[in-house]
């Protein structure tokens, strides 16, 4: 059974850092791209970052470039999102998924996500 378990969220002050983790199981991990999305209050789920299966290429939405870093450990079936210089507008529930599409509608399964709250 496919499962995604996100963790590492929390409450942090603006300018702070968090490292999110996503443990994937039930589907092939090491040969597929992985992506992070976020869902902010009263908004739709949006693309944040993606990484190729090998980790050789990464992609980011403009608003997080230079602040967030996506990485993966294929031996642990885990993808990470290091978030630095956090801003209040980064407040959202963060989700990971298999695949590199930037469209949330292309995914048929979502985990429970992890809440990130950035205070000003």
N, C-alpha and C positions, 0 to 999 in steps of 0.2 A: 504494500500500500504506500503510495506516494505521501511523503510528509516533509514539511519545511518547518523548522523550529527556530524562530528568531529570538535573540536575547541581547542584553547589553544596554538597553535603553535606560532612561532615568531622567532626573531633574538636574539641570546644570545651568550655571549662570552664563550670560553672554560672554563670549570669548573663551569659554571652556572647551573641553574635548570629551568625546565618548568613542568607544570602539564597539560596533555592533558585530554580532556573529550570526551566522545562519547555518544550521546543520541540516543537510539534505539527505533523504533516504528514500528508497523505493523506486528510484529512477536512476539511470546512468548519470553520473556526475562528471567524471573526469574528461569526458569527450564532448561536453556541451558548454556553451556560454552560460553565464549567470548574470542576473541583473538585480538591482535594488530599485524599489519604488517607494513613494511616500504618499500618505493620505492626510492632508491637513484638514482641520475643521471646516466644514461647509464647502469643501472643494473636492474635485475628483482625484483619483489616484494618478500620480505622475511619475515619470521616469526620473531616476537620480543618477544611476551609474550602471555600467556593464563591463564584463571582462570576458575575453575569449577563453576557450577551454584550456589553453596552455598558459594563460596569464600574460602572454606577450603583448597584448593590446588591451587598452582600457578606454572607456568612453564616459563622458560626464555631461550632465546638463549644465548650461552656462552658469547658473547661479551658484554652483558648488565647485566649479573648477578652481584649483589652487588651494582649496580648503579640505576637500574630501579625497580619500584614496581607497579604491577598491582593490582587494587582493583575494587570493584563494589558496587553499591547501588541499590538493586533490587526494592526498593520502588520508586526510581526515574528513573528506566530503563536506568541507566547510568553506564558506565565502565570508569575507569580512568587509566592513566599511569603517574606516578610520575617519572620524569627523573632528576637525579642528576649527578654531575660530568660529564657534557656533554663534548663530544669530537667532533672535526670537522667531524670525520667519522660517527657521528650520524645524519649528515645532510641528510634529506630525507623528503618525504611526508609520513605522518603516517595515517594509516587506521585501523579501527576496523571492526570486523565482528562477526556474530553469529557462534558459533562452536569452537571446540578445535583443529581442524586439523592444522598441521604445513605447509601444502601444499597450496599455494595460488590458485592453480588450482582446488581445491575442492570447491571453493566458486563461486556462480553465480551472486553475486551482490556486488558492492562496492559503498561507499559514495564518496564524493568529496575529502576527506582527509584534513589534516591540515599540512602546511609546517613548518618544523623545520630547521633552519639554525644556525649552530654553527661556529662562527668565531674563528680563532686561534690568 
